[in-house]
């Protein structure tokens, strides 16, 4: 995600940290998701690997929003994320893998292994 989108989300009142700001831009995806889990944050990404990591770990947190729309500029991406956060608030709080496609938002709850 562009650093400028993180700044725009902050301007909109969303507590946002870009991986570059947390010195994790070169970190492995598993380390990023663990940091998000530790900090109680949601990961927003263009990378499919994060959903795979959640599935392999049988994770119940942290939620991940994957954007599957290419070539979005920072303002459009910010508006899209604000919409997704508003529409999926409860899902995100409970733990979900959310995929945003051009025509729909798919939600997959993270369910604890019983």
Long-range contacts (C-beta under 8 A, 24 or more apart in sequence): 1-44, 1-45, 1-46, 1-67, 1-77, 2-74, 2-77, 4-74, 5-74, 5-77, 5-78, 5-81, 8-74, 8-75, 8-78, 9-78, 9-81, 9-82, 12-78, 12-82, 14-81, 14-82, 14-85, 17-41, 29-53, 33-59, 33-62, 33-64, 36-62, 37-61, 37-62, 42-85, 42-92, 44-81, 50-97, 51-97, 51-99, 51-108, 54-97, 54-110, 55-97, 58-113, 59-95, 59-110, 60-95, 60-110, 60-111, 60-112, 61-95, 61-110, 62-95, 63-91, 63-92, 63-93, 63-95, 63-96, 63-97, 63-98, 63-110, 64-96, 64-97, 64-98, 65-92, 65-98, 65-100, 66-97, 66-98, 66-99, 66-100, 67-100, 68-99, 68-100, 68-101, 68-102, 69-100, 69-101, 69-102
